[in-house]
Amino acid sequence: MESANSIFEKLWQAYTTSNLSVLKVYNSFTIIGEQVLNDHVAFRTFNDPRMNIKVIEKPFISAGYVEKGEYVFEAKKLIAKHYEIPNDSSMPRVFISELILEEFSKEFQNLIAERMNSVKNTVYSDNNLIYKGSIWEKPSFKIYNRLREESEYGAWLYVFGFCANHFTVSINSLKKLNTIEKVNQHIKDNGFTLNASGGEIKGTKEELLQQSSIMAENIMVDFKEGNFEIPGCYYEFAIRYANKDGNIYSGFLAKSADKIFESTNYYKK
Ligand code: NI
């Protein structure tokens, strides 16, 4: 069994190596003396039994995580679950979503099935699956764009496969930048673009959770047709508030997450 700390260390390594902007954001906090803790770490997958939520959750369940909440995103055709380690608020929550393939066109489903079928089932049952990135052959830029017509999420996953889609800075753990407004200003002052879909701040104090995120940086990907820049991973920021009983809210807001998903939407610079 692998410890939760070791899992996150490996995921962080891969995440910051492939997405230099997230490391720059992280450093922009530490350089002013902030200690960065993670609110949650998120994964994307397809609902195929070879790689669905049940498969991605395995290393986390082994490391002591338990399922805490379930969410439905009707417009994006996704469901998600979140996990926590009981009585250990220092460890990040884990958020895993899966795309419901049956709700897409036959062509979309066939393109994904073809890609999934291109490797043996043993590749999916490997204990190290969540660190492997793309386990498939070189992606096609044409197919990436075809998938985007139906789901930006599906297109992103077609290219990047298994990795942390984002880490999330817990604003509750910051000393100076202790509000989401201050964090957003800090991020913009450092030259990063915030996801403005539905406003820069998703959620309200009354809803007990506020979130924001940078737009994923465009990174160069080696496609069959050549090299093209597409959005990679992004970094998120979250602040949680206590309810009437004084307990910090620990769940997620589907309405807010729905907009945050758009942080990997393709955009022209
Ligand atoms: Ni998130």
Residues whose N, C-alpha, C, O or C-beta is under 5 A from the ligand:
A	BS01	NI	A42 E236
